Amino acid sequence: MTDQTTNSTSCCGGSSCGSGTATDVQIQGTGVTTVYKVSGMTCGHCEGAVSTEISALGGVTAVTAVAKTGEVTVTSTAPLDEQAVRAAVDEAGYELVGQA
């Protein structure tokens, strides 16, 4: 059996500095809400990085990332292409696991 490191790319080096609070990026409007699981977020900085990248996608109206749960809730005007969300999460330095 091999040991696996849960997050070698974290801005915190894998330490648990998470604030336990959500980082919100609100644009405006309502629409489709999707919850994604993202691995590697450990703190408020992580939440902000993921939120900023996803909020830049066309049609996104709100993003809430919570490092403690690894969940990112995205509201958009229409369903988002999962590959675009994956690319945004990758750009932030984290891994999209899939929809929660």
NORJO-V983416 format. One record per residue. N is the residue number from 1. RES is the residue in three letters. NEAR is the number of other C-alpha atoms within 10 Angstrom. D_CENTER is the distance of its C-alpha to the mean C-alpha in whole Angstrom. Layout:
BEGIN
n:N res:RES near:NEAR d_center:D_CENTER
n:N res:RES near:NEAR d_center:D_CENTER
END
This chain:
BEGIN
n:1 res:MET near:3 d_center:30
n:2 res:THR near:4 d_center:27
n:3 res:ASP near:5 d_center:25
n:4 res:GLN near:7 d_center:21
n:5 res:THR near:7 d_center:19
n:6 res:THR near:10 d_center:16
n:7 res:ASN near:17 d_center:14
n:8 res:SER near:12 d_center:16
n:9 res:THR near:13 d_center:14
n:10 res:SER near:18 d_center:13
n:11 res:CYS near:18 d_center:14
n:12 res:CYS near:17 d_center:16
n:13 res:GLY near:12 d_center:17
n:14 res:GLY near:16 d_center:16
n:15 res:SER near:11 d_center:18
n:16 res:SER near:12 d_center:17
n:17 res:CYS near:16 d_center:16
n:18 res:GLY near:18 d_center:14
n:19 res:SER near:15 d_center:15
n:20 res:GLY near:13 d_center:14
n:21 res:THR near:14 d_center:13
n:22 res:ALA near:21 d_center:11
n:23 res:THR near:23 d_center:10
n:24 res:ASP near:18 d_center:11
n:25 res:VAL near:20 d_center:11
n:26 res:GLN near:15 d_center:14
n:27 res:ILE near:14 d_center:16
n:28 res:GLN near:11 d_center:19
n:29 res:GLY near:12 d_center:20
n:30 res:THR near:13 d_center:19
n:31 res:GLY near:15 d_center:18
n:32 res:VAL near:14 d_center:16
n:33 res:THR near:17 d_center:14
n:34 res:THR near:15 d_center:11
n:35 res:VAL near:16 d_center:9
n:36 res:TYR near:19 d_center:7
n:37 res:LYS near:17 d_center:7
n:38 res:VAL near:24 d_center:5
n:39 res:SER near:20 d_center:8
n:40 res:GLY near:22 d_center:9
n:41 res:MET near:31 d_center:8
n:42 res:THR near:25 d_center:11
n:43 res:CYS near:24 d_center:11
n:44 res:GLY near:20 d_center:11
n:45 res:HIS near:18 d_center:11
n:46 res:CYS near:23 d_center:8
n:47 res:GLU near:29 d_center:6
n:48 res:GLY near:22 d_center:8
n:49 res:ALA near:21 d_center:8
n:50 res:VAL near:30 d_center:4
n:51 res:SER near:27 d_center:6
n:52 res:THR near:19 d_center:9
n:53 res:GLU near:17 d_center:9
n:54 res:ILE near:26 d_center:7
n:55 res:SER near:24 d_center:10
n:56 res:ALA near:11 d_center:12
n:57 res:LEU near:15 d_center:13
n:58 res:GLY near:12 d_center:16
n:59 res:GLY near:17 d_center:16
n:60 res:VAL near:25 d_center:13
n:61 res:THR near:23 d_center:14
n:62 res:ALA near:22 d_center:12
n:63 res:VAL near:27 d_center:8
n:64 res:THR near:23 d_center:8
n:65 res:ALA near:29 d_center:5
n:66 res:VAL near:27 d_center:8
n:67 res:ALA near:28 d_center:8
n:68 res:LYS near:18 d_center:11
n:69 res:THR near:14 d_center:10
n:70 res:GLY near:18 d_center:7
n:71 res:GLU near:23 d_center:7
n:72 res:VAL near:26 d_center:5
n:73 res:THR near:18 d_center:8
n:74 res:VAL near:25 d_center:9
n:75 res:THR near:25 d_center:12
n:76 res:SER near:22 d_center:14
n:77 res:THR near:16 d_center:18
n:78 res:ALA near:14 d_center:18
n:79 res:PRO near:14 d_center:16
n:80 res:LEU near:18 d_center:14
n:81 res:ASP near:9 d_center:15
n:82 res:GLU near:13 d_center:13
n:83 res:GLN near:10 d_center:14
n:84 res:ALA near:13 d_center:13
n:85 res:VAL near:20 d_center:9
n:86 res:ARG near:19 d_center:9
n:87 res:ALA near:16 d_center:11
n:88 res:ALA near:23 d_center:9
n:89 res:VAL near:22 d_center:6
n:90 res:ASP near:15 d_center:10
n:91 res:GLU near:14 d_center:11
n:92 res:ALA near:18 d_center:9
n:93 res:GLY near:18 d_center:10
n:94 res:TYR near:23 d_center:8
n:95 res:GLU near:20 d_center:9
n:96 res:LEU near:22 d_center:8
n:97 res:VAL near:14 d_center:10
n:98 res:GLY near:14 d_center:11
n:99 res:GLN near:13 d_center:11
n:100 res:ALA near:12 d_center:12
END
